[in-house]
Amino acid sequence: MFEPAVRAVLAAYPTLHAACRRRNLREPRSGRRLSLHLAGILEHLDPVTPIAAGDLARRLGVTPATVSLQLARLLHHRLVTRARDPVDARRASLRLTRAGVRLRAARSLLDPDRVRAALARLPRLDREAAVRGLRLLARAAGELSRAESAAIPRTPRARRTRK
């Protein structure tokens, strides 16, 4: 019953993604380019509440050495600040800078200019139908994700103890 619609979405999505995906991200004020991978790390940081570098590595599922390399780039771009933890001087506390907050807010998987250009190629009624269809599909996908999350039983994670 839904197979023609499923095939249509599966066929259309790769074209949309390939044509409109962001290749990199530009910081709004300076215009500096940053990879989407590095920009994604900003999602895990906050301008007020610090996070330890080791905690960030665990959250990202990478080694501390890997996160250290990534943080060096973010520090170079002045998107993150690093300070010694006042409680434990061995730990570094990380926070987003104002530039990091701006970049995080501007982050999107799709390039707005490319989406705008694609939409401009459609007649008004087709453009409105396309946008309405995408909104409807996104709403249904969001409902699907929420339903799946609600169905997964949550179990408390075991805490690691030091020996």
Buried (B, 14 or more C-beta within 10 A) or exposed (E): EEEEEEEEEEEEEEEBEEEBBBEEBEBEEEEBEBBBEBBBBBEBBBBEEBBBBEBBBEBBEBEEEEBBEBBEBBBEBBBBBBEEEEEEEEBBBBBBBEBBBBBBEEBEEBBEEBBEEBBEEEEEEEBEEEEEEEEEEEEEEEEEEEEEEEEEEEEEEEEEEEE
